[in-house]
Amino acid sequence: MTSPLDTTVCPRCEQSTVRVMTTSPVPGAWTMHVCDTCFYSYRSTEGPTATDPASFPQDWKVDPADIPGMLAMPPVPQRRG
Amino acid sequence: MAYADLREFLETLRKNNQLLNYSDPVRPEPDLSSAAAATTNLTDRGPALLFDTIEGYEQGKARVALNVVGSWPNHALMLGMAKDTPVKEQFFEFAERGEAFPGRVERRTDAPWQEHTLTEGIDLFQILPLFRLNEHDVGSYIDKAIVVTRDPDDPEHFGKQNAGIYRIQVKDKDRLGIQPLAAHDIGLHLHKAEERGENLPIAIAIGNEPVISTVGGMPLAYDQSEYEMAAAIQGAPYRIAKAPLTGLDVPWGSEVILEGEIICGEREIEGPFGEFTGYYSGARSQPVIRVTRVSHRTDPIFEHLYLGKPWTEMDYALALNTSVPLYRQLKADFPEVVAVNAMYTQGLLGIISVKQRFGGHAKAVGMRAMTTPHGLAYCKVIIVDDDDIDPFNLAQVMWALSVRFHPQHDLVTVPNGSVLALDPSSDPDGIVHKVVIDATTPISPETRGHYAHEVANPSATAAWETLLKGLIT
């Protein structure tokens, strides 16, 4: 969680919470990005449907407003008294 | 036949021309998963794939093994059988070996994954060439690892320690998402840990000999040890070692051991992920693992499983795991059951061969399959055949369906049965009509059709099969 925030937008949830997760062991080959809102991750060498918010398929987008209400699987049980 | 580790099994595959070592450069996406899918699309006798030149990694420092048991020859070699062993013979061998449960475990302290240890600055992408499997997966996954947890209320009980396979999303360099469903043993462990307000220690063993990966997907009773079943299936004691941080028992021969905790009470968005049904499962809020210790061999092999539209390696890996328990449960009530092939989408469709006792008997056997423990979530379509049909030979099954099945008399529909929610036809999720398709020959008192004069093979066919087998293979 120490990597600097990337200024680009998450291709999936379109929040400005994308940061560099890691880079390739052989320098310069690729960069992995991750979104701290929806945990979508992608490699810089993937195609635009994976890396570019405008090209990311609409069907697979996530509205950040829907995330808190998502079904918990499994649900968190009550603590024992 | 017992393989010490993944490397020894890969060497056996190589000697049997069932390993393709691909050394040209490949991209993590989409080459690796595409190659795995292409192999199972092309043939059911294909090789395992071993890649050692992956973009972004030094050649040989990061290796990916795919389709390790992704074909019938590889499955036979896993069982120590000749690679051309027919599936039906593998089925009966697998069923017989399971009778030796519980086998013994061999505790060792010299595991090869002790070579390297990492407790700070963990970055899984530097150790393993992680990659996206299917285009719309949320990210990289680990989906063939042996995941080990203990019962927090009974931590010393060896049998209640669970070693299973679950889908794991790599969310960050040292943070994972996992899907421990309530019905899974790990789900019960997590439930108890969260009731106690505790994190659940977890060990994730990546890159294993194939038997424990097979048993990891087997529906055992809660207090039955997967390691003791692996010993029974491989016919030799199963080697295990203590993971250093958690004390959990992990396979001796693994390539990489991740240790950490499932964080109590925490849920985070996970998915989508392309599933074994051939459809994606959507995003849900699921538990999270913090990884705090990594042990690994030098230049570890990342063994991974391509999952997607069947058939994939998972269909081979789970084929007999699914078929054998169903066979044994049916056989307990109906000894006339000859064999069960429930390897289509983990048994959503199953084929049963039975020596029918009287008219209507086959339909009863088919309906019983739906009420077995596995059948409650699967067995949506059951085809019942006579005992002269090999249920693993689809040409024979289709022949019986085409000539012995009468749509007016032989279709039994069971409305609104239970099924796993991942079945995309279920509506609402988890509810679906089920059918028995009776493709057996009508017998008394159900006399109809014209079945008196079936053609038999010429009299010396069996002898010629034996003679030709050595000449044409």
HADDOCK unambig.tbl for C-alpha pairs under 7 A between the chains (distance, minus, plus):
assign (segid A and resid 21 and name CA) (segid B and resid 172 and name CA) 6.53 0.50 0.50
assign (segid A and resid 21 and name CA) (segid B and resid 173 and name CA) 6.82 0.50 0.50
assign (segid A and resid 24 and name CA) (segid B and resid 56 and name CA) 4.99 0.50 0.50
assign (segid A and resid 24 and name CA) (segid B and resid 57 and name CA) 6.83 0.50 0.50
assign (segid A and resid 25 and name CA) (segid B and resid 56 and name CA) 5.98 0.50 0.50
assign (segid A and resid 25 and name CA) (segid B and resid 57 and name CA) 5.62 0.50 0.50
assign (segid A and resid 25 and name CA) (segid B and resid 126 and name CA) 6.03 0.50 0.50
assign (segid A and resid 26 and name CA) (segid B and resid 56 and name CA) 4.97 0.50 0.50
assign (segid A and resid 26 and name CA) (segid B and resid 57 and name CA) 5.47 0.50 0.50
assign (segid A and resid 26 and name CA) (segid B and resid 58 and name CA) 6.53 0.50 0.50
assign (segid A and resid 29 and name CA) (segid B and resid 55 and name CA) 6.82 0.50 0.50
assign (segid A and resid 29 and name CA) (segid B and resid 56 and name CA) 4.94 0.50 0.50
assign (segid A and resid 30 and name CA) (segid B and resid 56 and name CA) 6.56 0.50 0.50
assign (segid A and resid 38 and name CA) (segid B and resid 269 and name CA) 6.45 0.50 0.50
assign (segid A and resid 39 and name CA) (segid B and resid 171 and name CA) 6.09 0.50 0.50
assign (segid A and resid 40 and name CA) (segid B and resid 138 and name CA) 5.10 0.50 0.50
assign (segid A and resid 40 and name CA) (segid B and resid 139 and name CA) 5.95 0.50 0.50
assign (segid A and resid 41 and name CA) (segid B and resid 138 and name CA) 6.51 0.50 0.50
assign (segid A and resid 41 and name CA) (segid B and resid 139 and name CA) 4.96 0.50 0.50
assign (segid A and resid 42 and name CA) (segid B and resid 139 and name CA) 6.41 0.50 0.50
assign (segid A and resid 46 and name CA) (segid B and resid 29 and name CA) 6.60 0.50 0.50
assign (segid A and resid 67 and name CA) (segid B and resid 269 and name CA) 6.76 0.50 0.50
assign (segid A and resid 70 and name CA) (segid B and resid 284 and name CA) 5.61 0.50 0.50
assign (segid A and resid 70 and name CA) (segid B and resid 285 and name CA) 5.70 0.50 0.50
assign (segid A and resid 71 and name CA) (segid B and resid 284 and name CA) 5.61 0.50 0.50
assign (segid A and resid 71 and name CA) (segid B and resid 285 and name CA) 5.72 0.50 0.50
assign (segid A and resid 72 and name CA) (segid B and resid 267 and name CA) 6.74 0.50 0.50
assign (segid A and resid 72 and name CA) (segid B and resid 284 and name CA) 6.34 0.50 0.50
assign (segid A and resid 72 and name CA) (segid B and resid 285 and name CA) 4.47 0.50 0.50
assign (segid A and resid 72 and name CA) (segid B and resid 286 and name CA) 5.90 0.50 0.50
assign (segid A and resid 73 and name CA) (segid B and resid 181 and name CA) 6.55 0.50 0.50
assign (segid A and resid 73 and name CA) (segid B and resid 284 and name CA) 6.82 0.50 0.50
assign (segid A and resid 73 and name CA) (segid B and resid 285 and name CA) 5.98 0.50 0.50
assign (segid A and resid 73 and name CA) (segid B and resid 286 and name CA) 5.30 0.50 0.50
assign (segid A and resid 74 and name CA) (segid B and resid 181 and name CA) 5.77 0.50 0.50
assign (segid A and resid 74 and name CA) (segid B and resid 182 and name CA) 5.68 0.50 0.50
assign (segid A and resid 74 and name CA) (segid B and resid 286 and name CA) 6.83 0.50 0.50
assign (segid A and resid 76 and name CA) (segid B and resid 265 and name CA) 5.76 0.50 0.50
assign (segid A and resid 77 and name CA) (segid B and resid 191 and name CA) 6.47 0.50 0.50
assign (segid A and resid 77 and name CA) (segid B and resid 194 and name CA) 6.46 0.50 0.50
assign (segid A and resid 77 and name CA) (segid B and resid 195 and name CA) 5.96 0.50 0.50
assign (segid A and resid 78 and name CA) (segid B and resid 195 and name CA) 5.86 0.50 0.50
assign (segid A and resid 79 and name CA) (segid B and resid 194 and name CA) 6.61 0.50 0.50
assign (segid A and resid 79 and name CA) (segid B and resid 195 and name CA) 4.11 0.50 0.50
assign (segid A and resid 79 and name CA) (segid B and resid 196 and name CA) 5.92 0.50 0.50
assign (segid A and resid 79 and name CA) (segid B and resid 197 and name CA) 6.16 0.50 0.50
assign (segid A and resid 80 and name CA) (segid B and resid 195 and name CA) 5.24 0.50 0.50
assign (segid A and resid 80 and name CA) (segid B and resid 196 and name CA) 5.99 0.50 0.50
